[in-house]
Structures are given as C-alpha cells and as structure tokens.
Amino acid sequence: MRIQDARVVVLVENLYQELELWYPVLRLREAGAQVVIAGPDTDAVYASKIGYPARAEVNVSDLVVEDIDALVVPGGFSPEYLRRDPSIVSLVREMDRQGKTIAAICHAGWLLATAEIVSGRRVTSVAPIRDDLIHAGADYVVEPVVVDGNLITSPLPDDLPVFVATIIAKLEAQEQLNAHRRLVSAPHSPVAYHRPATLKNRAAGPGSANYRAYAVG
C-alpha cells in the first residue's frame, strides 16, 4: 500500500521514553501516514520519564483492529502500565492474530510477553528485559532491528531511524485491504509542551500496597 494510506496507532502511558514515542509519531506523519496516539484515557495527561506531556487522541477501547495497519509500542517504563490493561493486551493479541504489523522498541517487549505472542519468534529489546523475553519463549537476538513475520523489534533510541524505516517499508509492502478504512477521527492533541507534566503516585486501588504513577499538567 502507499504509506499515505496507512493507519498507525502509537500507544501512550506514563513514564514513556520521549524519543521512542515522538520520533515514530512525527516521522510517520511526515511520511504521510495517518497516525493517532492511543491510551486508556483521552482526558488524562501522560508524562514521559522526564515529564514531557502527551495526551491520547483516541481511547484504546474505541479502536477497531480491522482499521489498523500497524501498532507501535514505545519503551521507557510505560509498557509496565500498558501490560496491566486487559484491553491493551487484547488489542496486541488480536493485531498479531490478524497478522497486522506490531513494532516494539526498548522495554515494549514486556507488553509482547504479557500478550504471549513471542514464543518461538526472533525478537530483540533493551538488555535488561532479555530474560523476560527468553522466559516467554522468544528466540532472543542482539541486532538494531529484528523482523519476524509481522513483528518488528529494536533495542534503543539510537535504533529509531532503522526501526521507523523498517515500519514504513513493511507498510508499503502490505496489501491494502480496504481503501475506505479510517481510524477514529480526532484532532491532534493540544498539549502545552512549554509546561512539563508532574508525575505523582497513588495506590492502585482501595487497600492496595501497590502504587502507580499518574501525571498532572
């Protein structure tokens, strides 16, 4: 398909790695793809590891897999939160079941492992989660980008140029199944980039000893 006809979803949650979210979003938009940032809550501000703010333009629950050509999962520590959301795990599993492109970088392999889609497949990641992927059954390798069927994985922000170039090449090689598909229509989020978001913590639930980050900004 033409890259201008491609529909790409990029996931967001708190503690995302700045380059690993914004480089794919902006580079794919520059190439002409329709790109939306999706998260659990369109009313929330999501803070990166250093407080750079982002908003979800689309709620994950509103996505239809048949209308998506590729899913991009940034790293940082956001995949630890993404993997806790059953709707996001289900999205990844269904994307894989339908053979849709899934591109994951850095710690994003955590989400792939939770979705149980790496067993017997060649993948890479940032070094600290190597054991997690191996224990999930992956054939772990150390390369700047690894392609196994519909899976594209890379380890680090330095690998973003080849990571995104591989996503674009993969999309251009795909057959366009429905020229009239559209993702949920949403304006690009009007985040106040001049003001950092502040990360705070709260209990995961009543009486819970576990805490999770949330952003204010």
C-alpha positions in Angstrom: 0.0 0.0 0.0 1.0 3.6 -0.3 2.3 4.9 3.1 -0.2 7.8 2.7 -3.0 5.1 3.0 -1.5 3.5 6.1 -3.3 3.7 9.5 -0.9 3.6 12.5 -1.6 3.6 16.2 1.1 4.6 18.8 0.4 3.7 22.4 1.0 6.0 25.3 1.1 5.6 29.1 3.0 7.3 31.9 6.8 7.0 32.0 7.1 6.6 28.2 10.5 7.3 26.6 10.3 10.6 24.8 12.1 9.8 21.6 10.5 6.4 21.3 7.0 7.9 21.2 7.5 11.2 19.3 10.1 10.1 16.7 7.7 7.4 15.2 4.7 9.7 15.5 6.3 12.6 13.8 8.4 10.6 11.3 5.4 8.6 10.2 3.2 11.7 9.9 5.9 13.3 7.8 5.9 10.3 5.5 2.1 10.8 5.1 0.6 8.0 7.2 -2.4 8.7 9.4 -1.1 8.4 12.9 -3.0 8.6 16.2 -1.8 8.3 19.8 -4.0 6.0 21.8 -4.2 5.3 25.5 -6.5 4.2 28.3 -8.0 7.7 28.8 -8.3 10.7 26.5 -8.9 13.0 29.4 -5.6 12.3 31.1 -2.1 13.8 30.6 0.6 11.3 30.3 4.1 12.2 31.4 7.3 10.8 30.0 10.2 9.7 32.1 11.4 13.4 32.3 7.9 15.0 32.4 7.3 15.6 28.7 3.5 15.7 28.3 1.3 13.8 25.9 -2.4 13.2 25.5 -4.1 10.2 23.9 -6.1 11.4 20.9 -8.1 8.1 20.8 -9.2 5.8 23.6 -7.9 2.2 23.1 -11.4 0.9 23.7 -12.6 2.8 20.6 -10.1 1.2 18.2 -11.1 -1.5 15.7 -8.3 -3.8 14.7 -9.6 -4.2 11.2 -9.0 -0.4 10.7 -5.4 -0.5 11.9 -2.3 -1.4 9.7 0.4 -1.1 12.4 0.7 -0.7 16.2 3.8 1.0 17.6 4.7 0.4 21.3 7.2 2.8 22.7 9.5 1.9 25.6 10.6 3.6 28.7 8.6 2.2 31.7 5.2 2.8 30.1 4.9 -0.9 28.9 4.8 -1.9 32.6 1.5 0.0 32.8 0.3 -0.9 29.3 0.6 -4.6 30.1 -1.7 -4.2 33.1 -4.6 -3.1 30.9 -6.6 -6.1 29.6 -8.0 -4.1 26.7 -4.5 -3.2 25.5 -3.2 -6.8 25.9 -6.3 -7.9 23.9 -5.5 -5.3 21.2 -2.0 -6.7 20.8 -3.1 -10.3 20.7 -5.8 -9.6 18.1 -3.3 -7.5 16.0 -1.0 -10.5 16.0 -3.8 -13.0 15.3 -4.7 -11.0 12.2 -1.1 -10.7 11.1 -1.0 -6.9 11.5 2.3 -5.1 12.0 3.4 -4.7 15.6 6.5 -2.6 16.2 8.0 -2.6 19.7 11.2 -0.9 21.0 13.2 -1.0 24.2 11.1 -2.1 27.2 8.0 -2.6 24.9 8.9 -6.3 24.8 7.2 -6.5 28.3 3.8 -6.0 26.6 4.6 -8.6 23.9 5.5 -11.1 26.6 2.3 -10.5 28.5 0.3 -10.8 25.3 2.0 -14.2 24.8 3.0 -13.5 21.2 6.8 -14.0 21.3 7.1 -17.8 21.8 9.3 -19.3 19.2 9.9 -15.9 17.4 13.0 -13.9 16.9 12.9 -10.6 18.8 15.2 -8.1 20.4 14.9 -5.5 23.2 16.8 -3.4 25.6 19.2 -5.7 27.5 17.5 -5.6 31.0 14.4 -7.4 29.7 16.3 -10.0 27.8 15.5 -12.7 30.4 11.8 -11.7 30.4 11.5 -12.4 26.7 13.6 -15.6 26.8 11.3 -16.9 29.7 8.3 -16.1 27.4 9.8 -18.4 24.8 11.4 -15.9 22.5 14.5 -16.5 20.3 16.4 -13.5 21.6 19.0 -11.8 19.4 21.1 -8.7 19.6 20.5 -6.6 16.5 19.5 -3.0 15.7 16.2 -4.2 14.2 14.7 -7.7 14.0 11.7 -8.6 11.8 9.9 -11.9 12.4 6.7 -12.0 10.3 4.5 -9.2 11.5 6.8 -8.3 14.5 9.4 -5.6 14.3 11.6 -5.0 17.4 14.5 -2.8 18.2 16.5 -2.2 21.4 17.3 1.5 21.9 16.6 5.1 20.9 19.7 5.1 18.7 18.0 2.4 16.6 14.9 4.6 15.9 16.0 5.6 12.3 16.2 1.9 11.2 13.2 1.0 13.3 10.9 3.5 11.7 12.3 2.9 8.2 11.5 -0.8 8.7 7.9 0.1 9.7 7.5 2.2 6.6 8.9 -0.5 4.3 6.7 -3.1 6.0 3.6 -1.0 5.4 4.5 -0.2 1.8 4.9 -3.9 1.2 1.5 -4.8 2.6 -1.6 -5.2 0.5 -4.3 -2.5 1.1 -7.4 -4.4 2.0 -9.9 -1.6 2.4 -9.3 1.9 0.9 -12.2 3.4 3.0 -10.9 2.4 6.4 -10.5 5.2 8.9 -9.3 5.3 12.4 -11.4 7.1 15.0 -11.3 10.8 13.9 -9.6 13.1 16.4 -7.7 16.4 16.3 -4.0 16.2 17.2 -3.8 16.9 20.9 -3.2 20.5 22.1 -0.7 19.7 24.8 1.1 22.6 26.4 4.6 21.5 25.6 6.1 24.5 27.3 5.0 23.2 30.7 6.3 19.9 32.0 3.9 17.4 33.5 4.4 16.3 37.1 4.5 12.7 38.0 2.8 11.6 41.2 1.9 8.2 42.8 -1.2 6.8 44.2 -2.4 3.4 45.4 -3.5 1.1 42.6 -6.8 0.5 44.4 -8.5 0.6 47.8 -6.3 -1.0 50.4 -3.7 -1.9 47.7 0.0 -1.9 48.7 0.9 -1.3 45.0 1.3 2.2 43.6 1.2 3.5 40.1 2.3 6.8 38.6 -0.1 9.4 37.3 0.6 12.8 35.7 -0.6 16.3 36.4 -0.1 19.1 33.9 
